[in-house]
Amino acid sequence: MMYWIVFALYTVAETITDLTVAWFPLYYELKIAFVIWLLSPYTRGASLIYRKCLHPLLSSREREIDEYIVQAKEKSYVTMVNFGKQGLSIAATAAVTAAVKVKALLSHLDLLVVYDPHDPNISRLDLKVKLRKQAVADC
């Protein structure tokens, strides 16, 4: 874990130094040598940097970090609840709007008349033909 914390810090520093010091002779070779030094089990560079620099800094600010984490949790919970409410509101509005439009369309096509399969005066084929004629006439 110490290596990854140091490597994350290295990545941030590398981004800045790539923009400012990349013209320096042997810059890329020094970067490679530094990463090898960090990784090497013989030098334990990442462990050394973590113990000498980062751990004291993180320990002195532990309360602030913990408070920030608690605040972030609370804000994320509130934000997710709000997004959930907005999503449900949008879905409910869309469902109601779709239902109203379908009802208007069906009433426009005279489909709200209940079809009785036992009615000898109209067959299913007659109903389909009537609806098609109405739809063509409306267009």
C-alpha positions, 0 to 999 in steps of 0.5 A: 500500500505504501508503494501505491500512495508514493506512486500516486504522489509521483504521478501527480508530480510527474504531470507537472514536471513533464510540462516544465522540466522535460527539456532537461538533459537525461530527464526521462532516464532519471524518471526511469531510475527513480521508478526503479528505485521506488520499486526495488526491494533492495532500496525500498525507496517507496517505503523510505519516502512514505515513512520519512515524508508522507506518514508524518504528514498524514498522521498530523492531519488525520482528524481533518481527513476523517472529517472530510471523509464523513462529510463526503459520505453525507453529501453523497448520500443526500445527492443520491437521494435527490437524484433518486427523487428526480428520477422517480419524478421524471419517470412518473411524469413520463408515464402519466404523459404517455397514458394521457396521449394513448387515451387521447389517441384511442379515443380519437380512433374510437377504440374506447368502444368495448368490443364484444366478441359475441356481438353478431353485428361486428366481426374482428375483421370489420373492426380492423377495416374500420380502424384502418379507414379512420387512420388513413382518413386522419392522415 
